[in-house]
């Protein structure tokens, strides 16, 4: 049975095992879940039936570190006893036999059983409510069964992955090896957990019976880890080791539909996002469209890896439908959802103006016609009273609109525009419609006319813009003095006077109008406050404390009268020594600190106060002299140039501010990115600066010092020293050959004047002058010679200093070519030699060969003096040349040398075969070789007698035959023979012998003994040794034996077959 499951999104929390060798199991009973009892698995047998854990603790089973816990009583063990009955098979019979029970009245000799933390059983004498000793023996048996059950549950094999697909995997889960005679397997299930690679979290994907399982909804090309454990209700065994497998790659996921990026009348620009690759890189995107036919048929318009495409040659104003697919090495994905886009078309024609349906006091109902090319409409309205021009009041697809919030008895102008995807049409002709008249509008807000006096003021207002279609007859003015509004005027005039007012009082005034259409609402109120009197003259200010160099403290009192209004501020005025006046304080306080004063100067101070009406007169003046201070900043120093390396600075004496100037501090800045540093301190007002760089910018500033301290610096004086002759050339590079040297240098500092030319000193009396260049080639130099060269820059000021002498050594001339000679010649190679074998100068040689009389090829490049040229043709002439190379360059080619290869010898033959060996003769045969072109081949047979100790072979045959009979051999001797081929040259050249074959050993036969004529006694007779058989005789005997055996086997086969028939 195949069971398919889908990996859920839930997570199973895994309890990590502790470091204790015997894990504890925490059990919570149903009666009191706040009481936890910890026992070891070995001690569970004392809790009830030995074949099951009680159901009351199965929901709270997990492993914890060993800690002390109270022992279980016997009543709890009795309640948990029924748990084991479910997992153990019943015995023979119709019921499970319970342990025997004791009589409840017999309470003597009862022992209580306590379970310790480590699972040991302790017996204590207890006279009330204790089980018998037989129950203790039964608990010991249950302990063993329970331990065995836990061990067998944890002995579960690893999951076996059977088949892996891109999005699914089939696996087989085998049950643990249970003792079928004791436990029932149908109650034990398996729990399967899955985890992706890189994640430590496992999630349960299956929990059920052991069977073949299919995992679905997996990710393609993803590595998964799988583990399992056996489970009985809420009790779990140990997890197996993780099994790792990886899903296969597949086609890409369905891509998103392409999106429109741009469009014209004849083209559409589409873009899309990358699809999920699913383990194989996407190679192509396929874009299809229906050519605007909308018939369900699609045609490919683009195929490539770029994620955008412009579809051209389309019809204007036409709808096109597109779909997209991704392709990788596995295959093609599903097409994306269909999407449609339209090309650009034409805008609608000018519509008719809108018509009025109904007119009301504050609204107008307008309508218009909708044509086939119209999609939306834009209605604009112009209110000439606002002066804003035409404004949009409606934009949408409807053919009518009610314009709200209009004014009464007012003309409004309207125009209409139709719009589609290509844009809006021209505006229609302008039409004018008027709302119905109504009550007059609210007059404008009341305004004060003229000056507000202490006891009266005049107000005015403008008529309302909306008169309601009729003339306004009366205006009604009301005023509130704090006790409510009361009417003060009724009439047709647009102004009135408010009299009998109190100075400093606040009044609110508003106005309304009336006509045949009714009375309008009152306008917004205006608040008017009558003015008060200005305050009197303030008291003169007084100095507080000792004046400082740049500040002093003043204090003054309030005026005699405040003019009927609280004082809002005080104003302090200062008159400087140069008779300039400025305001130094403005505020509510009666004292202030005046800063920014010049040291040692007299100042005049006056004060006046103000209220909300205005300011009072100035007080009498108070003269105060400020304390001494640091000197003022001197004027910018003047510069006197004495030379390109020396200038003189001078400056004028500044104002001392009440103390004599004792010193001057001069600072300078050599570069713009550096800070100013001190250059001179002293009483003199000039200073000469030496050792300056020509044509360089410098900055100077000076300050004066008196007893009060150092004053501010003057403005910065920036100057540039005079230009000078160029600096010496520093960086120079040289590239030399045997007869010339290339000089390259960097342009030195020109010291303010552009460099015009350079002088080069090579040791001759006359200098070499070049213009506008930083490199020069010295020619016609002597090889292997030392030169000392100097370079000098010249500008408009004059020549600069010479550079340091540059040591230039020219290279030696390239070496002459050596002579070639052929050391040895072979049919396919030539060994060439050149030189005398010594190479102290590490000269390189390049050997070239001409194979086809067209061009030379390099066959060797190196420092050796001999080389073997291989892969040549036999009896062929070749041209060779050689040249030498050193640091100076390549030398000239040598003369052409012609060398020839020799003729090839015949190939070596196989060892000859010896037959028909007798006492003094034998027959020799060998395998011949083919003729070599026009040349014939003969053979030379040689023999060597080993028994006589010979060292040289003797030729016994020379000819064209491939066999020879050797005679006159010595009986009972060991011989060795060999053969070689000889090439007979037809062109008259010497014969070319080939190499000899390997030797073949053989021995001649011994002569037969001669029988004696006389008779001898039998005792003297010796048996003659049998004659040894030759190889030919042994072969013949074997052949005859096999033949006889075959005949016998054939006869027996036929006899057996005939007997069965």
Beta strands, then each sheet from edge to edge (+ up, - down):
strand 1: 2-6
strand 2: 24-28
strand 3: 36-40
strand 4: 63-64
strand 5: 111-115
strand 6: 121-125
strand 7: 160-164
strand 8: 169-172
strand 9: 189-196
strand 10: 203-208
strand 11: 212-216
strand 12: 223-232
strand 13: 235-236
strand 14: 243-246
strand 15: 259-263
strand 16: 268-271
strand 17: 282-289
strand 18: 299-304
strand 19: 308-311
strand 20: 319-328
strand 21: 339-342
strand 22: 355-359
strand 23: 364-367
strand 24: 376-382
strand 25: 390-396
strand 26: 400-403
strand 27: 411-420
strand 28: 423-424
strand 29: 431-434
strand 30: 447-449
strand 31: 457-460
strand 32: 474-480
strand 33: 485-491
strand 34: 495-498
strand 35: 506-515
strand 36: 518-519
strand 37: 526-529
strand 38: 542-544
strand 39: 552-555
strand 40: 569-575
strand 41: 581-587
strand 42: 591-594
strand 43: 602-610
strand 44: 622-625
strand 45: 638-643
strand 46: 646-650
strand 47: 661-669
strand 48: 677-682
strand 49: 686-689
strand 50: 697-706
strand 51: 709-710
strand 52: 717-720
strand 53: 732-736
strand 54: 741-745
strand 55: 755-761
strand 56: 768-771
strand 57: 775-778
strand 58: 786-795
strand 59: 806-809
strand 60: 820-825
strand 61: 830-834
strand 62: 844-850
strand 63: 856-862
strand 64: 866-869
strand 65: 877-886
strand 66: 889-890
strand 67: 897-900
strand 68: 913-915
strand 69: 922-925
strand 70: 936-945
strand 71: 954-959
strand 72: 963-966
strand 73: 974-984
strand 74: 992-993
strand 75: 1000-1003
sheet 1: 1+ 11+ 8- 7+
sheet 2: 3+ 2- 4+
sheet 3: 5+ 6-
sheet 4: 10+ 9- 12+ 13-
sheet 5: 10+ 9- 12+ 14-
sheet 6: 15+ 16- 19+
sheet 7: 18+ 17- 20+ 21-
sheet 8: 22+ 23- 26+
sheet 9: 25+ 24- 27+ 28-
sheet 10: 25+ 24- 27+ 29-
sheet 11: 30+ 31- 34+
sheet 12: 33+ 32- 35+ 36-
sheet 13: 33+ 32- 35+ 37-
sheet 14: 38+ 39- 42+
sheet 15: 41+ 40- 43+ 44-
sheet 16: 45+ 46- 49+
sheet 17: 48+ 47- 50+ 51-
sheet 18: 48+ 47- 50+ 52-
sheet 19: 53+ 54- 57+
sheet 20: 56+ 55- 58+ 59-
sheet 21: 60+ 61- 64+
sheet 22: 63+ 62- 65+ 66-
sheet 23: 63+ 62- 65+ 67-
sheet 24: 68+ 69- 72+
sheet 25: 71+ 70- 73+ 74-
sheet 26: 71+ 70- 73+ 75-
end
